[in-house]
């Protein structure tokens, strides 16, 4: 009830696209009954959770914040949604995002932008007063980051205890950093993607946003596991439930990738990054500088691979099977064209066009195949570092704290989201687990997160170190 009333009170944040009040209340009632009867309870029994609106939910509209899927009601639950429900979680609603999870601000969905709850914190407001007046109060808010900004705002505003995001290039970790939360991207293959409407199949992972590392571990334990409906899930997952307390970090080796010290990095983030490295060192860990030499190519490489997969994935939205349908009086070709023009925003259409270009027969080798080779080099960079004895990498999550919306929207979304993913994207290319942990506040009183990247399928170790670090 408290969470539902907070959802209503914070409606202006635009965190939710659909609030599933009736569903949540019914589930809460059932949970109460189980409790009263002394029946066995799930790990998430009675816990309010929210789900990003690109996960299919049976009987509940699933829009991807796009006109294309407005009104689309899936006939089945994504595996991760089903697992949350099986563990007794209460579904509070479906959260807002950038259209089809393309973006890093959560400003681009058809239902309007998500506002960062920290925009309204006392400390930030006080600082804001010193700024020159004249801006429209309505536009005076900070972005959440994205594309899982609705999930981040929902947890940050206490409307739920955990939320599912998706993470293809940083979409869970980026908003977690901007909203002062834990954002976990599990290893690729640990958690099923079945029912997650794809962006880049080879990089998409369901992500978890929570207030603490322990909470993230509990949710991961509920979600992880082989799924016959996702052939990329592994058979034998680790069970990271109940993390051990790490008292001693002296056996750990922490790598600091030197290529991550980019000129665009804000001074405040850099200084917290240094402080964190010093903390590990002063507690006895070995902290070493390492090199990931192909880092500079990861964003360009991502652009080719992402758009190529987008061009192929989006072919299913033809106006016949799902959601929006254009003018039926036209030819089939024209029906496709009007459907897609009306259904997709310009970011999605732009990516379909770029991807189609990269996949043209004459371009395939020069762009797509070359990008795959570069991806291999990036994967090898990580392998070399981990093989040399490094346990985790410590990096910033984002270049700076959450930006004011006006500043963010001024910049071209495509350029912006390319820059924003500089620290997070490569982990998706390599399928590695990564987590953003809030480490402090900026001088404006806004949260800053740092990222830990671990070895593939060493999610439990990563979470244990993150717990020590949080
Ligand atoms: N910002 C990246 C993009 O727009 C990543 C998005 C994501 O992780 N879903 O493609």
Boltz pocket constraint, residues with backbone or C-beta under 6 A from the ligand:
constraints:
  - pocket:
      binder: B
      contacts: [[A, 100], [A, 101], [A, 102], [A, 103], [A, 104], [A, 146], [A, 147], [A, 166], [A, 167], [A, 168], [A, 169], [A, 170], [A, 171], [A, 172], [A, 199], [A, 306], [A, 417], [A, 418], [A, 421]]
      max_distance: 6.0
